[in-house]
């Protein structure tokens, strides 16, 4: 009995020693950053000025103008001004537009701006002129 216990114990020690001496293989990660001159920083933050997806304030205003004119072709854009996270948008509807339609235009323009430029809170004002 004592002999079989000693054999089992020595076998366990031998197996644990073999497992500890196992050769480890390390492979170099082939998916490194591109050679963009910024050590891959343009791949990690898409809103950095170095990336192609970065938009400036004039680009944001152009995107907002396009979103409004696509959805409401008969409404003219009086002004769009950006102040921090808020976009102040003034629209002019045709003169005989009823108040219910003006409210629908205001809500629709706010929805279109939220989809086109989600980083801004749109403050939309519509007047009939």
Secondary structure, DSSP 8 states (H G I E B T S, - for coil): -HHHHHHHHHHHHHHHHHHHT--------S-----SSSTTHHHH-TTSTTSTT---HHHHHHHHHHHHHHH-TT-EEEEEEEETTEEEEEEEE-TT--HHHHHHHHHHHHHHHHHH-TTSEEEEEEEE-
